[in-house]
């Protein structure tokens, strides 16, 4: 089936269960006579009623490490999902021909044959927020907002079936197994951990919200009690692993600048991290990190605690966070080395210009529509399309509840809808862009626009603090936004931008200098810009 026919089917059939206000009578009739799954969850797994989302995954193969649910994705096996509200254990939950799926949009289009199928229940939590909205979202369980492996969610073992798309006989599945709690790695001599409940976020969300940090201490930290250290906040996706450089010989080698490296954990109900800033949908994560988490880290460990010795880095999502924090808190941090950042100029939100393009998924050429890609290899081969990544997120969760990349951008950058959920930047089914929402993005989170609009005040605080690195064949086209930023920075004056922007030819996502190269750059930067009398020696042993 061509992408154009798929597009027409998506527009004409309105197959989004849980989103559509009504279902046409003919579709209801077809759903009753077509294929259907009936999923129940066991009382032993969850005795209380559940509000959330229920899925079935369909695959030709099954493996203990690659079950059907694990095989789903933007280019994965078929996944279908429906919302449920206050459903009791043992009550059948129906997924039928009207249930929206991806990459096959209706069960009616699954060919007859033998398949492995697996049920899954994603449990939502009620959040009565301080902004007056009440929403239902998945509560992170310290797994990094991933419904497929979140503790407490329920699944069933895959079973093999014979599927007939013309049969109306229900296929009954049971979800009766609970995903166990996350095991946090133990501390070591050099790796320490902090986990704390945020007062600020708990008040805003109306539920307990936790923040954390994984701290990598330098060699002989305990042997130099007089030393205070620069601190590097290495931003990125949620992870409980220690910064990887600690496992390299370089970390303990002679001549290595002795610094403390910290990764932060701040998963939100929308994603594996909050993007580290205040936003209308995520709430005051920026305030919580600045006022609660960073003081907890810098009080517990011997850090210099001054802006000249408080630095940022990170890649991809962490690349955007590290650059955004430097822009939004220009006097608190002393410099950033941002690698392959997410869109820093929304004229290239990957390759969509949200300000002037009309559709995120297709380019209309009159007689045909051309699919927009979302991912490529350095040689130009396309590996995923925009519509497919977004449609998979839509199956995973409506109202930006997928836990996916496009949805967190909506939750971070966008305004709140009347229903309390993020206002979409584009229609998730059709890809049609809402330019009013795009203007909100521009004024609040387009980093190039913020810098250009406010350079008179920001420039003196930032001109020497920003460094950006990206592959010029970035897998997600993120190099183009960096080019837009670089084009502007080259025009600056009073003061002129004096940082480093590097484009690596033919390099994919996420190219950037390794920490072994960045630490010497950081040490040199500290020594160059430290105020008179500042400590630039006690940590050089």
Secondary structure, 3 states (H helix, E strand, C coil): CCHHHHHHHHHHHCCCCCCCCCCCHHHHHHHHHCCEEEEEECCCCCCCCEEEEEEEEEECCCECCECCCCCCCCCCCEEEEEEEEEECCCCCEEEECCCCEECCCCHHHCCCEEEEEEEEEEECEEEECCCCCEEEECCCCCCCCCHHHCCCCEECCCEEEEECCCCCCCEEEEECEECCCCCCCCCCCCEEEEEEECHHHHHHHCCCCEEEEEEECCCCCCCCCCCCEEEEEEECCCCCCCCHHHHCHHHHCCCCCCEEEEEEECCECCECCCCCCEECCCEEHHHHHHHHHHHHHHHHCCECCCHHHEEEEEECHHHHHHHHHHHHCCCCCCEEEEECCCCCCHHHECCECCCCCCECCEEECCCCEEECEEEECCCCCEEEEHHHHHHHHHHHCCCCCCCCHHHHHHHHHCCECCCCCECCCECCCCCEECHHHHHHHHHHHCHHHHHHHCHHHHHHHHCCCEEEEEECCCCCCCHHHHHHHHHHHCCCCCCCCCCCEEEECCCCCCCCCCHHHHHHHHHHHHHHHCCCCCCCCCCCC
